[in-house]
């Protein structure tokens, strides 16, 4: 009952947050405007997080009325060095969210004030271990953008509304971590922006239900992992699901990811902070994973979860160095230049621990196309790396209606069989999209964990069977779809026809009789 109430409160909070965010943007495209709302939320969060950290320390020391926000800047400066070491950053009292907001309406240079504050926050981490986590974090928060308004006055007016709007989001006390309100609200806003963005960016976001399924598949039988990695991490929602599924302290060495789009990369780092992941517990890089991977020194990883971009172009065999790259060399062939999907799979397999699991969302074409992709499939099957292939329902992702698959990779399988699951019907329809319910996810995960066969749902295929099918890995090759057509019993049908014909003759005789009587009376 308490859970129901909590869920209702959460939904109300989310609706209120979206109402504020949507009202704030005015004429600006939502996908563009999200950087402002999420950036302001981040600014509020780290201000409150730092304040709370300092205040609780002082209160414990017996200084009951202490409030960092009211402290003179000059005094606060003395604590800068220690705080940067402990928290990774520092903010002067005058530059805290609450104080900037209090002065905002009367500050005709608000745009410059915010620009300065953001620069100071980033600079506070310079030269320390946390520098990489903060550098360029506010780059997408352009206080002088015409998107905010045509004149400085109009832009500042919008910035005042932004500060007030985010301040009015009822996100509770930062120290009240059980609801993870900031991180939760961030995920919700990303979902809302993605679902409203159409083609302009929503496809970069993995919906929560798919994230949940991937992470559950990747952690079957595990209570903790060394670290989690996503080679195309987007805004980081998939990485953070590992913490939700396994628990806060179950990821011993943190969260690793790489993202090519700089805006999305900044959103990912902000997402880490809003989920209270310390700067020393995550390492997100901004580069092309396939040609310039950034975590050679950190791999291998026990959990890899990913929803890489579908069928993007990459250098492939135009780059003579790639065929000798230890990630791709074992298959003897590179993924086609026009379709990098298999390169992401080979990369992930290469960086997986011996006891790890990788769960990757795939485009269905890679399961049956010929040429180089077939050779890579053969390499994967001959070496017994593919644990399971799951066909998902269509329309699960924003901005694309395509039906996707999940490939689960392992290096230490107990058998040399591959499980195929046809989960195309495991969903409910919500507005224009399909959604996986907790029951759908449970059914898929339980079938996967038990490696069990179920007519029309799952099949455990032997190596020989896959070889006979020429390494085709499409689920429909191995799991027969249920024939929903009505079965017709021909004997029964003939009997029914005979009965109808007999009835017809009786009726005809009756009609003739009536007509005869009418004619006689006439």
N, C-alpha and C positions, 0 to 999 in steps of 0.2 A: 504493500500500500504506500509506504514511504517512497519507494522507487517510482511509483506512478506519479506521485505529487512532484517529485524532483524532476521527472521527465516533462511534466506539464510546465513547471517553472522554467525549465530550460527552453522549451518551445516558445513560451511567452517572451523570454529574454531575447531569443533569436529573432522573433518577429519584430520586436521593438528595435533591435539593432539594425535590421535590414531596412526598416521604415526610416530610421535616421540616415543611414548610408545612402539610400535611394533618394531621399529628399535633398541631401547635401549636393548631389552631383549636378542637379539641374539639367542643363543641356549637354553636359559632357558625357561621352560614351562610357558606359559603366566599366568596361574592361580597362580603359585608360585611367578612369578615376580611382580604381581600386588601390593604386599605389599611394594615393593621398590618404585615403581612409585607413589603410593598413599601416602606412608609415606613421600616421598620427597615433594610432593605437599602440604602436611600438614605442614611440616617444613617451606616451603616457605610462606604458608598462615599465620601461626601464627607470623612469623617474620614481615611480611608486616603489619599485623593487629596491632601488638603492636607498630611498628614504626609510623604508621599512627595515632594511638590513641594519642601517646605522641606528635608528631609533630603538629597535629591540635590544641591541647591544648596550645602549646607554641605560635603558630601563632596567635591564638585568643588573647593571652596575649600580643601581639605586637612584638614578637620575630620572625620576618619574615623569617630570613635565617636559622632558627634552623633545624638541621638534627640529629636525635638520632643516626643514623648509624655511624656518624663521631665523636661521643662523646667518651672521654676516659672512659674505664671500671670503673675506680675508682670513677669518678664523678657519673656515672650512678648508681652505687651501692646504693647511698643515696636514690634513688627513689624506690628501690626494694620492701620494705614493703608495701608502698601505692599501687604500681601496682599489687602486688599479691592480695590485698584486692579487687581492682577494676576489674582486668582482670582475676584473678585466676592463673596467671603464670608470670614468668619474664625471659627475655633473655638479657644477656650482649651484648653491641654493637658488640664486637669482635666475638660473637657467632651467630649473625644474619645470615640468609641464604645468603644475598647479599655479606657479608664480607667473609664468609667461602668459597663461590663459587669463589670469586675473587682470593683467595690464593690457591684454590684447585689444580690446575695443577702443582704448584711448591711444594706442601706439600706431602712429601713421607710418612708421617704418617697420611694420610687423614682418613684412617679407624679408627684410634685411636681418631683423632680430632672429627669426627662425633659421635663416641660412647660417648665421654666426653660431647659434646654439648647436645645430647639427654638425657643423665643422668642428666645434670644440669637443663634442662627444667622440667623433671619429679620431681626432688628434690625441685625445686622452689615452687611447690605447697604443699609440705609436711607440715603437721601440720596446714594447712589452710582448709577452707570449700571446696576448689576445689580439695583436694587431690585425692578423689575417681575418679574424672573425668580424671586425668592425670596419675595415677599410672599404670606403665607397658605399657603405650601407644605405646612405640617404640619397644616392645619386639620382634615383628616379623620383625624388620628391622635389620637383622643380617649382620653387615658389614664384618664379617670374614667367611661368608658362601662360601663353594666351588662352590655353584651355580653361584657366581659372577666371579669366576676365580680360577685357580689352585694355583696361588701365590699371595702374598700381592700386588706386583706390578701390576699384572693383575686385581686384585680386585679393587685397587685404580683407575686404568685406567677406569674401569666400573663406579665407583662412580663419577669420574669427568664428564663422559658423562651423568650420571643421573642428576647431579646438573645443567649442561648446558642445557640438554634437557628440564627439568622442568622449568628452567629460560626462555627458549625460547617459552614456551607455552604462547600464547598471552591472558592472563587472566585479563588484564586491571587493573585498580586501585581497591584496596580493598574497598575504600570508595564508589565506584560506584556500590552500591548494587542492582540497579534495575535489572541487568542481572543475579545476583547471579552466576557469572561465575565459581567460584571455585566449589561450590556445584553442579552446573549443569554439569561441566566437570567430576566431580567425579562419578555422576550417569551414565553418558555416558560411562566412562571407565569401570565401573562395568558391565554394559550391554554388552559391547564388550568382556570383559574377560569371562563373563558367557557364551555368545553365542559361543565363541571359545573353551570353556573348555570341551565340551562333558560331560562325566559323572563325571569329577574330581571335580566339585564344583559348576557348573552353576545352579544346581537345588536349591541352597541356595538363589537364587536371584529371587525376584518377579518382572516380567517385569512392566514397567511404566504404560502400558494400564490396566493391571489387578489391580495394586495399585490404579489407578484413579477410577476404577469401585467400588472397595471395599470401598474406602473413601467416594465417592459420595453416595453410598447406606447407609453408616453409618451416614451421616450428612444431610439427607433429612429434610428440614424444620428447620434447625438450622443455626444460623449465628455465634454462638460461642459455645465452650464447656469448661468444667473445665480442662480436660486433656485427652491425648490419650495414649493407652497402647497396646503393642503387646507382648504376652507371648512367642513368638519364633521369636525375632525381626531381626535375621540375620544382614545385614549391615545397617538396619534402614530406608531403602527407603520407606517402608510403613508408618512408623511413621511420616516421614517428609512430606508425601503427604497431611496430614491433614492441614499443614500450607499453602501448595500450593492451596488447594481447598477452605479453609475458610479465608485465609489471616493471615498476620503476628501476629496480636495482638488478634486473635480470640481464641487462646488456652491459657487460663488464667494461668494455673499452670504447663504447660510443658508436656514433653515427657517421657514416662516410658516404659522400655522394659527389657526383659531377654533373654539371648542367652547362649547356652551351649558350643559352640565352641569358644575357646579363641581368635583365629585369627580373626574370624568374629566379635566377641565382640569388639576387638580393632578397626576394620574397622568401626563399628557402631559409636563408640565414635568420631572417626576422622570425620565421615560423619556429625555428629551433629555440630562440630566446623566449618567445611567448609561451613555449611549453616548458620553460624553466630548465632547459638543457644548458649546462655551464659551457662557457667558451672552450674549455679544455676537453669537452666531451663530444664535440662534433668537428668534422673537417670536410667542408664543402668547397669544391673547386669549380672555377669557371673556365672551361676549355672543351675542345672536341675530344670526347672519350675514345673514339675509335682510332684517331691518328695521334692524339697527344694525351694519353691517360696520366692522371696526376697522383695515383695512389700505389705506384709500384712498391714503395717501401712499407706500405701498410697492409697489403694483402698477405695471405689469403683470408677470406671472410667465411664465417659459418652460416650466415644468412644473407642471401642476395634476393632482393625483390625488385621487379622493374616493369615498367610499361613504356618501353622505348618507342620512339616515333616510328610509325609504320612506313616501310618501303621508301626511306629517304635515299637520296644519292650520297655516295661517298667516293673517296679516291680509288679504292679497290686496286686493280692491277695497273692503274696509271702510276701508282707509287711503287717502285721496284723494291723498296725496303719492307713493305708490309707482308710479303709472302714469307719472309724470314723472321717476322715478329713472332716471339714464342707463344703469343695468344692465338695466332691464326695458322701458323706453320703446320701443326699436327694434322689438320684435315687435308693438307696438300693442295688446297685450292681456296681462293678468296670468294667471299660473297659478291654477287654481281654489282657492278658500279651503280646501277639504277635502283638497287634494292639492298640496303645495308642490314636488313633484319637478322640474317644469319651471323653477321659480324658481331652484333650485340650478344648473340647467344654464345658464340665462341669466346668472346671476351669474358663473359660472366663465368662460363665453365672454367676458364683458365684461372680465375681468381677465387675459386671456391675451395674451402678446406676439404680434406679427405672425408670428414664426417658431416659436411655441410649440405645445405639444400638451396637450390636457386629456383624461384618460381617467377616465370616471365610471361607477360601478355604478348601474344603473337598475332600477326596477320595470317589468316588461314592459308593463303597462297604458298607459304614456305613449307607447308606440310605435303604438298603434292607436285609442285613444279619440278621440271627436269633440270638438266645441265649442272652447274656448280652447286646449286642448292640441294640437288639429289645426292651429290657426292658428299656434301657436308652431313646430310641426314644419315648416309651410310656409315660415315666415320663415327657419328654419335651412337648409332645402334650397334655397330660391330664392336665398339668398346664399352657397350652397356652403360651409357651415361643417361639415357632417357628413362625416367621412372614412370612418368604419366603424361598423357595428353588429354586435356579437357576442352570440349567444345562448349562455349558459353552462349547464352541467348544473344540475339541481336539487340541493338539500341540501348546498350548499358552505358555508353560513354556520351559526353556532351559533344555536340558538333559533328558526330558521325554515327550513322545508323548501322554500321557494319557489325557482323557477328564475329567475335574474336575467339581465340583459343588461349589456353594456358599450357606452357610446357614446363614440366618439373624435372630438373636435372639433379643427379646425385653421382658421386664417385665411388660409393661403397655399397652398391645394392646387394641385397641378400639373395636375389635370384636373377635370372637373365630374361625376365619377362617385362613387358611394358603394359601398363594399365591404360585403357581408353575409357573415358566417361563422356556420355552424351548428356550434357546439362542444358540443352537448348530450351527445355520446357520449365527449368527451375527458376521461375521469376514471377513477379506480379507487375501489372502495368500501372505506372503512376504518371499522370498527365501524358506527355509524349514519349516518355522514356520507360524502359523496363528496369526493374530493381530486384536485387537478390534479397530475400527476407532472411532473418536468422535461421529459419527452418531450411531454406534452400542451401544456405552455406553449410549448415550442419550435415545435411544429407551428402553433399559433395565431399566434405572433409572426412566424414566417417567412412564413406566408400573408399576414399583414397587411403586412409589409415589402415583399413582392414584388408585392402587389396581384394575386395570381394566382387564376384560376378553377379550381375542382376540382369535378367533378360530385358532388352531394349534400353538399358541404362549404362551398363559397364561390361567390359570384357578384358580379360587378362591374356594378352597375346604373347605367344612364344616367339623367340628369336627367328625360328624357322618360318613361322607364319608371316612375319613382317618381311623376311627375305623373299618369300614367295610372292608377296604383294609388291615386290620391287621397291621396298623402302618407302612406300607411300604411308604417311602417318595421319591421314585424315580420319577422324573419328568414325565417319559414316562407312568407311571400309571395314571396320571391325565391330561396330555396334549396329545391329539391324534396327531400323526404325519400326515402331509399332504400327501395324497395319490397322488403321482406324476405320477402314471401309467395312460396311456390313457384310457379314458372311451370308451367302445365299444357299438355302437348302433346296435343290432342284426338285426332289420328290414332293416335298411339301408344297412348293410353288405350283407344280402341275395339279396337285389335288385341289389347291385353292382355285386355280383357273377352271377346272372341271365343275367345281361347285358354283362358281359365278355364272358359267355357261348354262347350267341347269336352272339356276334362279332366273336367268334372263328368259329362258323358254317359258317358264311358268308365268312370268310377268307379261310376256308377249301374248300368251293365251288369254290372260285376264283382260288385257287391253282390247284384243280382238272381240272378246265377249261383250265388253262395254260398248264398243263401237257398233257391234251388231244390234244391241238393244236400242241404241240411239236411233239407228237407221230404221228399225222396225216401228218405233214410236212415231218417227216422222211420217 
